[in-house]
Amino acid sequence: MDAIQVLYVGDSEVVLNRYLVGADVIEQSYFNDNGKWFREAMANEPSVKVRHITPHGVASEFPTTLAELQQYQVVIFSDVGYNSMIFYPGLTPPYVYPLGPDRVGMVKAFVEAGGGFLMTGGYLSFAGINGMARWGGTDVETILPVNIARHDDRVEMVQGFRFTVTERAHPTVAGLPWDEATWTLCGYNRLTAKVGGEVIARYGDDPFLVCGGYGRGRTAAFASDFAPHWAGDFVHWPHYTRFWTQMVQWLAGGK
């Protein structure tokens, strides 16, 4: 059987630091690759092949047509804001209109035709920090089985927590030793499940993993992150790879 082709978008940033040392100012920049946690988890999983596009790479690397996007069975957005998906930076005269393809609308069409789509949590997922992720009211909210806030939806849990799996027979979570888990998460996005969305896991009254369908495809929302700090030591759970493999396999089942 051929590997499931996954297009994974997000989870990286360039960090700029400025140090004021008396009369001297020192600036430093570095690339923070948070995408490594999911990539490395999938690297030894033969049933899944991942292509990772960073937020900075969206403008030049994201597929420009639905046919190109349909080379993948699953698309994942994690910590990539709406602005990164819709802007076409670097425009200079003479301007050409239209600016380019509607990438977000393309994802909606991809799912309608049978593709799988997952959004995981983060500072630039769902509503995000100060509402800057801005996915509420977009085609992504339309296809997801959750409603997205129009304000900052982050829940910081510095004391740590674990979500509870409530639908253990669902293929995304089945067969995993949830009762034995000792990992700790440290944050998530607060979401509300849509009518028809299947809540697979919760933290308190908040839905944490919600699965659903749109058109011929399948979609899911996972409220926390692939990577620390929110993911805590979940990334070191021996079953981390199996959990995400089952998620990808379920999402790809609509095609």
Secondary structure, DSSP 8 states (H G I E B T S, - for coil): ---EEEEEEE--EEEEEEEEETTEEEEEEEEE-TTHHHHHHHHT-TTEEEEEE-GGGHHHHS-SSHHHHTT-SEEEEES--HHHHH------SS--SS-S--HHHHHHHHHHTT-EEEEE-STTSSS-GGGTT--TTSHHHHHSSEE--SS--EEEEEEEE--EES-TTSTTTTT--GGG----EEEEE--EE-TT-EEEEEETTEEEEEEEEETTEEEEEESS-SSTTTTGGGGG-TTHHHHHHHHHHHHHTT-
